[in-house]
Amino acid sequence: MKCIVTGAAGFIGSHLCEALLAAGHKVTGLDAFIPYYPQVVKHRNLLGMLRHPNLRFYRVDLRSDPIDELLVGAEVIFHLAAMPGLTQSWTDLDGYWTCNVLAIQKLLEAIQRTGIPLNRLVHASTSSVYGRMASGDETLPTQPISPYGITKLAAEHMCRAYAEAYQIPIVILRYFSVYGPRQRPDMGYHRFIQALLEDKPITLFGDGTQVRGNTYVSDCVQATIAAAEATVGETYNVGGGETASVWDILHKLEDISGRKFIVLQKPARPGDQQHTHADTTKICQQLGWMPQTSLDEGLSHQWEWQAKLHGGTTANNGSYQTTAM
């Protein structure tokens, strides 16, 4: 199978590329290296696979670069490219709107224009489309409370509009709090662990009772690959099944590391979700997918990865501002 992965150098995208290559598929990876976080991190994500004979990688910005030739022969497109994170979306709406909405519109236009015989376009969305209380199945009302969530919901609508007008075979996945090795450096669990490694304080926004449904990255990847066989037009929640509050995560990481957090607290930030938990009955029943990694096991894997990475780095000065996202 010939696959295209957008956002291929990112946290989830790089894991997805590796899994597809390991399964014997041909992969074309696309990434714009937008400087949301240091580009060296993305380059590091790619190191283990750049010489794989079945990988072709291109630095491409979907918003402006021509991509028609890159789509030729594609059977499945996994669209993971996006501007992530809640906080920055309040101050960079242009970036979020163009990366999350314009980019998918340009991709859909290219698919329609080239007429490639696509089996599926798997579009990665987020639990943030549900809003503050994102606990339940796919019938929950979509009420995003941040510009990030708004742009991701708009991207879903863009997919459905093109599916209706041009019969593009879309499947939408809503990821819930993905964590694990290669997690972005701005994400909560990465910053929690980095603070422990460097003996720095963390700033905890809110009262720490915010609850997240946690999804280990390899489970997320397997759900994403399974979606290539899903019924056209379906939307699925992707979650790991275990919920934990921020305080629960801090205590687990203390147990894993044998270290103690220095915690500073501040009021909750605009757009933060209070409770997320994916009801994954639909994807389990229809695609036979089940999460395989427990929260304790997954956090241990992320700790080990970051500790090894930290061994070759110099500690930063200052404190880490963290949340559970």
C-alpha positions in Angstrom: 0.0 0.0 0.0 1.3 3.5 -0.9 0.6 5.9 2.0 1.1 9.6 2.4 1.6 11.0 5.9 1.4 14.7 6.5 3.0 16.0 9.6 5.4 13.1 9.2 8.2 14.5 11.4 5.9 15.2 14.3 5.3 13.3 17.5 2.5 11.0 16.3 3.4 11.3 12.6 6.9 9.9 13.0 5.6 6.9 15.0 3.0 6.3 12.3 5.6 6.4 9.5 7.7 3.9 11.3 4.8 1.5 11.9 3.7 1.7 8.3 7.3 1.0 7.1 7.6 -1.9 9.5 4.4 -3.4 8.0 5.9 -3.2 4.5 4.1 -0.2 3.1 5.5 2.5 1.0 5.4 5.9 2.7 5.7 9.5 1.4 6.2 11.7 4.4 5.4 15.5 4.2 6.2 18.1 6.8 6.6 21.9 6.8 8.8 22.1 9.9 6.7 25.1 11.1 8.7 26.4 14.1 6.1 25.7 16.8 8.9 24.0 18.7 12.6 23.6 17.8 13.1 22.0 14.4 16.0 19.9 15.9 13.3 17.9 17.7 11.6 17.0 14.5 14.9 16.1 12.8 15.6 13.8 15.7 12.2 12.1 15.2 13.2 11.2 11.6 16.7 9.9 12.2 15.8 6.2 12.5 14.0 6.0 9.2 15.3 8.5 6.7 17.4 5.8 4.9 14.6 3.3 4.8 14.2 2.2 1.1 10.4 2.6 1.3 10.4 6.1 2.6 10.3 9.3 0.5 10.4 12.5 2.6 9.7 16.0 1.4 9.7 19.3 3.2 6.4 20.7 2.0 4.0 23.4 3.2 0.5 22.3 2.3 -0.7 25.9 2.4 1.4 27.1 -0.5 3.5 24.4 -2.1 2.4 22.4 -5.1 1.7 18.8 -4.1 -0.1 17.2 -7.1 2.8 15.1 -8.2 3.4 13.8 -4.7 -0.1 12.4 -4.6 0.2 10.2 -7.7 -0.4 6.6 -6.8 -1.5 7.3 -3.2 -3.9 4.8 -1.8 -4.3 6.2 1.7 -3.5 9.6 3.0 -3.1 10.1 6.8 -3.4 13.8 7.5 -1.8 14.6 10.8 -0.2 18.0 9.9 -1.6 20.8 12.2 -0.7 23.6 14.5 -1.2 22.0 17.9 -1.8 23.3 21.4 -4.4 25.4 23.1 -2.5 28.4 24.6 -0.8 29.8 21.6 -4.0 29.6 19.6 -5.3 32.7 21.5 -2.4 34.8 20.1 -1.7 33.3 16.7 -5.1 32.8 15.0 -3.6 33.3 11.6 -1.2 30.4 12.1 -3.9 28.1 13.5 -6.4 29.0 10.8 -4.0 28.5 7.9 -2.3 25.4 9.3 -5.5 23.7 10.5 -8.1 24.8 7.9 -6.5 26.2 4.8 -3.9 23.4 4.7 -6.6 20.6 4.6 -8.6 22.6 2.1 -5.5 22.7 -0.2 -5.0 19.0 0.3 -8.6 18.2 -0.5 -8.5 20.4 -3.6 -5.4 18.6 -4.8 -7.1 15.2 -4.2 -10.1 16.4 -6.2 -8.1 18.0 -8.9 -5.8 15.0 -9.5 -8.5 12.4 -9.3 -6.3 9.9 -7.6 -8.1 6.6 -6.8 -7.9 7.2 -3.1 -9.1 4.4 -0.7 -9.2 6.6 2.4 -8.2 10.0 3.7 -7.8 9.6 7.4 -8.0 13.0 9.1 -6.6 13.4 12.6 -8.8 15.6 14.8 -8.9 16.1 18.6 -11.1 15.8 21.7 -10.8 19.6 21.9 -13.7 19.9 19.4 -16.0 18.7 22.2 -15.1 21.5 24.6 -14.7 21.7 28.4 -16.3 18.4 29.2 -15.2 15.9 26.6 -16.5 12.6 28.1 -18.6 10.3 26.1 -19.0 8.9 22.6 -19.0 10.5 19.2 -22.5 11.9 19.6 -21.4 14.4 22.2 -22.1 18.0 21.0 -19.1 19.8 19.6 -18.6 23.0 21.6 -14.9 24.0 21.4 -13.7 26.6 23.9 -10.4 27.6 22.3 -9.4 28.9 18.9 -7.4 25.6 18.5 -10.6 23.5 19.0 -12.5 25.8 16.7 -10.1 25.4 13.8 -9.9 21.7 14.3 -13.7 21.4 14.1 -13.7 23.7 11.1 -11.2 21.3 9.5 -13.6 18.4 10.1 -16.4 20.3 8.4 -14.1 21.1 5.5 -13.5 17.3 5.1 -17.2 16.5 5.2 -18.0 19.3 2.7 -15.5 17.9 0.1 -16.7 14.3 0.8 -20.2 15.4 0.0 -19.3 17.4 -3.1 -16.6 15.2 -4.6 -17.0 11.8 -2.9 -13.6 12.0 -1.2 -13.5 8.9 1.1 -12.8 10.5 4.5 -12.6 9.0 8.0 -12.1 11.3 11.0 -10.3 10.4 14.2 -10.5 12.4 17.4 -7.4 11.8 19.5 -7.5 12.1 23.3 -4.3 13.3 25.2 -1.7 11.3 23.4 1.6 10.7 25.3 4.8 8.6 25.1 8.3 8.9 23.6 8.8 11.9 21.3 5.9 13.8 22.9 6.2 17.5 22.0 8.3 19.5 24.4 5.4 21.9 25.1 3.1 19.1 26.3 2.3 18.5 29.9 3.8 15.1 30.6 7.0 16.0 28.7 7.4 19.1 30.9 6.5 17.3 34.1 9.3 14.7 33.4 11.8 17.4 32.3 11.2 19.3 35.5 11.9 16.2 37.5 15.1 15.5 35.5 16.3 19.0 36.1 15.0 19.5 39.6 13.0 22.6 38.5 9.6 23.7 39.8 6.5 23.3 37.7 3.6 25.7 37.5 0.3 23.9 37.7 -2.6 25.7 36.2 -5.9 25.1 37.9 -6.5 23.0 41.0 -5.0 19.8 39.6 -8.4 18.0 39.5 -8.6 18.2 35.7 -9.0 14.7 34.3 -7.6 13.4 31.1 -8.2 10.2 29.2 -4.7 9.1 28.2 -3.7 7.5 24.9 -0.3 5.9 24.5 1.3 6.8 21.2 1.6 3.2 19.8 -2.1 2.6 20.6 -3.0 5.9 18.8 -0.9 4.8 15.8 -2.6 1.4 15.6 -6.0 3.0 15.6 -4.9 5.4 12.9 -3.7 2.5 10.7 -7.0 0.6 11.4 -9.0 3.6 10.2 -7.7 3.0 6.7 -10.2 0.1 6.5 -13.1 2.0 8.2 -16.4 2.7 6.6 -16.2 5.9 4.6 -17.7 8.9 6.5 -17.2 7.5 10.0 -15.9 9.5 13.0 -14.1 7.7 15.8 -12.9 8.6 19.3 -9.3 7.3 20.0 -8.5 7.0 23.7 -6.5 4.7 25.9 -9.3 3.9 28.4 -7.6 5.1 31.6 -8.3 8.5 33.1 -6.2 10.3 35.6 -6.2 13.8 37.2 -3.2 16.0 37.0 -2.3 15.1 40.6 -2.6 11.4 39.8 -0.1 11.8 37.0 2.3 13.8 39.2 2.2 11.0 41.9 2.7 8.3 39.3 5.7 10.1 37.9 7.1 10.6 41.4 6.8 6.8 42.0 8.4 6.0 38.6 11.3 8.4 39.0 11.9 8.2 42.8 11.9 12.1 42.8 9.6 14.8 44.1 7.9 17.7 42.3 8.2 21.3 43.3 4.7 22.6 42.5 3.6 26.2 42.0 -0.1 26.8 41.3 -1.8 29.4 39.2 -5.4 29.9 38.0 -6.6 27.8 35.1 -6.0 29.1 31.7 -8.6 30.1 29.1 -9.6 27.1 26.9 -8.3 24.4 29.2 -10.6 21.3 29.3 -11.8 20.1 32.7 -12.6 16.5 32.0 -11.9 14.2 29.0 -12.6 10.6 28.6 -13.1 8.8 25.2 -15.9 6.3 24.9 -14.2 4.1 22.3 -17.0 1.5 21.9 -17.5 2.4 18.3 -13.9 1.9 17.1 -13.5 -1.2 19.2 -16.6 -2.8 17.8 -16.2 -1.7 14.2 -12.5 -1.9 13.7 -11.5 -4.4 16.3 -9.0 -2.0 17.8 -8.2 -2.0 21.6 -5.6 0.0 23.5 -2.8 -2.3 24.7 -0.7 -0.1 26.9 -1.6 0.8 30.5 -1.0 4.3 31.9 1.7 3.1 34.3 3.5 1.3 31.5 3.2 4.1 29.1 4.5 6.7 31.6 7.4 4.5 32.4 8.3 4.3 28.7 8.2 8.1 28.4 10.3 8.6 31.5 12.9 6.2 30.2 13.0 7.9 26.8 13.3 11.4 28.3 15.8 10.3 30.9 18.0 8.8 28.2 17.6 11.9 26.1 18.4 14.2 29.0 21.7 12.4 29.6 23.1 14.2 26.6 21.6 17.6 27.2 22.3 20.6 29.4 19.7 21.7 31.9 17.8 24.9 31.2 17.3 27.7 33.7 13.9 28.7 35.1 10.7 26.8 35.8 8.4 24.9 33.6 4.8 26.0 33.1 2.8 22.9 32.7 -0.7 21.6 32.2 -2.2 18.2 31.6 -2.7 18.6 27.9 
